[in-house]
């Protein structure tokens, strides 16, 4: 098997470092709960597995050459990102109203901390399923990920061997690198949880990430 590993690793590392929908999903999930962040990371990488398999069997080529299919995938991904953003904004506003009602009931006293988040109170399996689903759908509905495997990855495949086997090898390497990168990012983001436990900070964080999801989704839809 003959592949350009050095060049491929450079492209992969740059692709992961540049923030995108996956980055936002993993970081936001990690600040809610480390387990949810890891689940989102694994979900995103499983989404990459789908694109890798599709590229290997040629399905991505069909999607890329069919504007209707490509645009449909883009619109689905855009709708899902907007959905995540709207949920985050509504949750932030609902939490703010509940805190305001709680202060009124307590005579206007607020200690400035809220050590338990809704994610901490949720069952562990619910956190994992939620994070994994968000990571998976965000990635699998991203046509740019499909085009990466279809157009960028083959540039590092050389003759003298099975093209499909080399694509699988490079794709698997990409996924493994991604898991390591996302888990390291989760560990860093999880350290922000104490800071984000402050009600006002959490409110701003939820609103900011929510509107970012909405903006990215609208941008994807507008480019369709």
Number of C-alpha atoms within 10 A of each C-alpha: 12 12 19 12 13 9 11 19 15 10 14 19 14 10 13 16 10 8 10 12 18 23 19 16 23 30 25 23 29 29 26 25 24 25 22 30 31 26 26 35 32 24 28 30 26 20 24 25 20 16 27 29 18 18 25 20 11 13 15 25 17 13 19 18 10 11 12 12 15 19 18 16 18 22 22 18 23 26 18 19 27 22 15 21 24 17 16 22 22 14 16 21 15 13 16 16 12 12 16 14 13 14 14 12 10 10 9 10 10 14 8 11 15 15 13 11 15 11 17 15 9 10 10 14 11 12 24 21 15 18 28 27 18 23 30 24 20 23 26 22 22 24 21 15 18 27 17 18 24 22 13 15 20 18 13 16 23 14 10 9 12 13 15 17 13 21 22 18 16 24 21 16 16 22 21 13 16 21 19 12 15 25 20 13 18 25 16 15 20 21 13 13 18 13 13 22 19 15 21 14 14 22 20 15 18 21 21 16 19 25 18 18 27 24 16 17 24 17 12 19 18 11 9 15
